[in-house]
Amino acid sequence: MNPLAAPRRAAASAQGSSGAPAPVLCLCGAAAQVGGRTLWSGVDLEVRAGEFVAVLGPNGVGKSTLIKVLLGVQPAAAGEISVLGQRPGQAGDRIGYLPQRRSFDASLRIRGIDVVRLGLDGHRWGIPLRRSRAERERVDEVIDLVGASGYAHRPIGQCSGGEQQRLLIAQALVRRPEILLLDEPLDSLDLPNQSAVAALLGRICHEQQVAVVMVAHDVNPILHHLDRVVYIAEGGAACGPPSEVVNSETLSRLYRTPVEVLRTADGRLVVVGQPEAPAVHSDRHGERGLT
């Protein structure tokens, strides 16, 4: 199978009874357990090609577990889940995945372009003696797409955090995935880089028609790019457009305690309340913001 062939859109282009494209991701009554404890339940979500969905919630509630369930790494405890028309884990070659990032050691000499190429052949043993013209062109294409052409030949350890993240996004895109699953891609980036990477992901999502599901600690950098959110807290979940989920009524119901959502003058959302542990949002950037 040629990973550089024109992207397969069978699942996205199939027409439902309403005439709308069939969802590439579908969760109905989904639940997850770890060690006998229910992390979340009752997740009902449909994601179509070109839609941007954020998975939100405090630390320890199972946001990353949702990504693992979609990847087929961890089985769901209940409900039905379809990924590109198949069970989780059966369409892995059509999914781009970016795990939680760790900074590269400054002494690492592998170039950024080599990191991107690993998205094509990193699953195979050895060093390829020759890459096809199509492979070389695709690597150059995604590097240009993420705006990394100016530093792709620099050692990855000498790139900034934002530059490294763009190269890793290019790696996840190089096989033309139909779904992009991202686990905290903005973590450890400063606010300007958060905004820049969020804008990049929004553009890729809508221009390339890639469905993006992204675990996020703070909704604010990505708020204007989102179609829907999944907010997980206290074992429950709420799904829908941001305005219908990220509000005082919904979060108070999830946390089972009064929570107020405020909008600042610059449009940022701030959660005010004192949820019980472990549903306490950490302060990563000097101000208490929504996670």
N, C-alpha and C positions, 0 to 999 in steps of 0.2 A: 504494500500500500504506500502510495506516495503522499507524504505529509504536506507537500507543497501544491497538491492539486487544488483546483477550485474548491472552496469550502462547501461542505455538504449542508444543505438547508432543508432536508426532507422534513425533519421534525418541525422546523419553524414555518415552512411553507404549507404544510398540511392544513386544510381548511376545516374548521369545526362547523357545527350546525349553524352557528351565528354568522359564519363567513369570515371570522377573525382568525388570524394565524394561531395554530395550536401552540400551547405553552411548551417551552423547552425544559422547564422545571415545574413540577407539580407536587405539592405536599398536601395531603388530606388527613387531618387528625393525627399528625406526626408527633411522636414523643421520643425522648431519649433518656436512658438511665445509665448511671455509672456507679458501680458498687452497690446496686440495689436502691440507690437514691434517684428519684426522678428529677432531672435537670430542668426539663421543659416538656410541655404537653399541649395538645390542641392547636398545633401550628397548621394553618390552612393558607397556602400560598401558591399562586401561579405567576410564573415569570416568562415573558415572551422575548423574542429576539430584539435587541436594541433597548432593553429596559435595564435600569440601574436600581438595585435594591441594596439597602444597608441593613446589617444585623447589628442591633444596638443593645446595650444593657451593661450593668456593672460587672466588675471582675468576678469570675468564678461561677457565672450562671449558665455557662455552656454555649457561648457564642461560637467558639472554635469547634465544639462538638457538632454543631449543625453543619459546618463545612465538612467534617469527617464523615458524617452520615451521607451527605450528598456525593462524596467521593467513593462511598462504599467501604471505607476503612473501618467504620463502626456501624453495626446494625441498628436500625431504629427499633425502639421498644414497642411501638404501636403505630398504627396508621398505614397509609399507602404513599409511596414516593416513586415518582417517575422522573428520570433524567434523560432527556433527548429520546423519549419514548421507550426507554429501557429501565431495568432495575439499576440502582446505584452500583457503580463499579464496572458496568459493562460497556461504557462508552468513554473510557478514560482517554483515548487518543483524540477525542473531540472536545476535551476540557483543558483549559489552561489553569494552572494552580500556582499561587504564590504564597508560601507559608510565612509565618511571622519572621521578620527579617532579623538577622544578626549582622553587625558591621564586619566587613572584611578586615583582616589584619593589614596594617599599613605596609608591611613588608611583602605582601602577596604580589607576585609579578604577573600573574595571568591577566591578560588584557580584557577590557570590557567586551570587545567583539568576540573573544573566545568564550566568555560567559554566556553570551547570547547564543552562540553556536551549540552550546551544550543542550539547548532546548530541542535541537534537531537530532543529535546523535549521542547525547549524554547517557542514554540508556544502553548503549552498546559498548562492548569491550574494545580497548585499543584506540589508536589514533588513526583516523581515516587517511589513506594515502592520497586521495583525491576527492574533492567535493565538486558536485555538479554545478554547472552555471546557474541552474535554477535555485540551488541551495544558497550559493553566494549572493545572488540577487535578492532572495528573500531575507537573508540576514541584513543586508544593506537597507532593504525596504523598511523593516521594523525598527531598525536603529534610527532611521530618518523619521519614522512615524512618531517616535517618542522624543525626538529632539536631542538625540545623543551623539550625533555625527561628529561633533567637535571634540569629543573626548573618548570615543569608543576604542581608540588604539592606545589609550593610556592604561597603565596597570590599574586594575580595579581597586587595589588598596590605596591608591593615590586619588581616587575620586571622592567627592563629597557624599554625604548620606543621600541627598536628593538625586545626585547623578547615579549612584549605585542603584537606587530604587527604580529609576527610569530604565536602566539596563536590565534589571531583573524583570520588569514588566515586558520589555522587548523579548526576553527569553520565553516568557509565558505565552507570548503572542505568535512566536515564530512558526508554529505548526498550524496556524489559522484555526484556532479553537472557536467553537460556537458559544461556549460558556467560559467566563473567566471568574474563578473563585479566588478571592484575595483575603488573607487573614492579617488584619491590622497593618495594611501597607503604609499608613501614615505615622505609625508609632515611631518615636525617637526622632522625628523630623521637626525642624523648627516651623513656626507658623507660616512664613512665606513659602517654604517648600511643601508644606501640607496643602496649601491652596493651589500651588502649581501642579502637583501630582494629581490632586482631585480634579482639576480642570482637564488635565490630560486624559484621565480615565473617563470622564464624562464625554469628551470628544470621541474617544475610541469607541465607547459604547454606542453612541448615537450615529456616528458616521460609518463605522465598520459593522454595525448591527450585531455586535457581540453582547450577549446578556451578561451583566456584571452583578455578582453577589459579593458584597464586601463587608467583612467584620470591621467595625469601627468603634473606637473609644469615645470619640467626640463627633457629633453629627454636623457641627457648624461648618467645617471646611467643605463638606460635600452636600449640604442641604439643598442648594439650588440646582443640583444635578440629579436629584433623586426622583424616582417614580413611586417607590414604595419603601416602607421600612418594616422590619420585624423587630419588635422590642421585647426582650426576654427579661423577666424578673420574677422572683419568688415562685419559680416553678411553672409560671404561666407565660403566655405570649400574646401579643396583639400585632396584627398585620394590617397594613393598609397605607394609603397616602400619608405623608408626613403630618399634614394638618389634622388628620383624623386620629393619629396615634400619639404624636408628641404634643400632648395637651394635658392640662391638669386633671381632667376627669379620668382619662384612660390610665395615666400613670398612677393616680391615687388608687384606682381599682387594682392594678397589678401589684403595687407595693402594699396594699391593704393599710395604708396610712395616708394622711393628707400630704399631697405633693402639689406644688404650684410651679407652673412653667411660665417664665417671663420672657419677653422679647426686649432686648436692649435697643438703644437708639440706632445702632449700626446693623440691626437685624439678627444678632446672635441670640440663640435660645439658651436660657439658664434655668436649671432645675433647682427649686428651693424646697427643702424638706429634710427630714432626718430618717431615711429608711434604715431598718435594722440590718446589721451585718448578716450575710456577706454582701448585701445589696447597698454598699456604700461606694460612691464614685470617687476615685482618687483624683488628686489635683496634680496634673502633669505640666501645666503651663502657667502656674501662678495665679489662676483664677478658677473658680468652681464652675465648670461648664457641663453641659449635657453629655452623657456617654452613651 
